[in-house]
Amino acid sequence: MLFAGGALLAPSTLLAQPKAQKVARIGWLGAGFGGSQRALETFRQRLRELHYVETRDVALEVVWADPEQTKVPALAKELAQRKVDVIVVGGTTGAKSTLSAVSGIPIVAAGASDLAEAGLVKSIARPGGDLTGISVNSPDAGTKQTELMREIIPNARRVAVLWQGPRTPFLERQRKEVEATLTSRLELSWHTARVRADIAPAFAAIQIFRPEFLVVLTDPVAFSNRKEMAGYAAKAKIPAVYGFREFVEDGGLASYGANILQSFRLAADYVDRILKGAKPADMPVQMPTKLELAVNISAARAVGLSFPQAVLARADLIVP
């Protein structure tokens, strides 16, 4: 068809070209409890269940932090430069560093402690800023771990506790919980491992103390080195209870705590909502609703123990 003057008129079907679908960019900052391929694959699997296809619907920009997380601020800025639409970061320390390094980008923290207690959100119910997330720390986790070990070894009198030190309000609160749970009749010894290099000296000191059981208040350093810790405890024949089932899967005696991988599945749900227009400020921080009990029969046998039937009956995971 021609206009006056001879100009060619294109058919409307040619003029109305469909717009290319935008590919959402998701930043993955592997830090803390999120510093593993297993956590990333759990997150990816949930995205697939939500009908996201990588390269078609979403693109993951993946960066990994160092064990001490000193590079997190630089990595967060790198993700911002890549124009990501949302950042998923593991742990409270990583979340804090990310929040201070970038602005205006929604952040989902998974595998975190109490984000309100850490000062990263205004409240659990209404975060009020760029960050929300999923906590894996029950308010009474330290108490539950200690009670579990006392159920397994009811006559113990010497107890050692391994932790990262009072680096966060949550860890300090856990210390108070443990001290309140263990009566004055027990002899209690605290040992600190802030980085991997501290683990061997800490266990050497624990062996000198000769505890009848050990409570490990789990943090990212302990979690990243769980096979090493379980190995030290087994070699010294010290029964130990941990915070997450992964320790038991890797040779630890027993654990009681939230499911870390579940927090990364829930992070994918939060990312889905954010990509559809939700704001982190209005998305409540999710707290664990169920704690899991895991036990390792072989580990118990190696230290000369057997689990009470009441413990086995409640266990969510029994490793032969």
Secondary structure, DSSP 8 states (H G I E B T S, - for coil): -B-TTS-B---HHHHS-------EEEEEEE-GGG-SHHHHHHHHHHHHHTT--BTTTEEEEEEE--TT-TTHHHHHHHHHHTT-SEEEEESHHHHHHHHHH--SS-EEEEEES-TTTTTSSS-SS---SSEEEEE---TTHHHHHHHHHHHHSTT--EEEEEE--S-SHHHHHHHHHHHHHS-TTSEEEEEE-SSGGGHHHHHHHHHHH--SEEEE---HHHHHTHHHHHHHHHHTT--EEESSHHHHHTT-SEEEE--HHHHHHHHHHHHHHHHTT--GGGS--B--S--EEEEEHHHHHHTT----HHHHHH-SEEE-
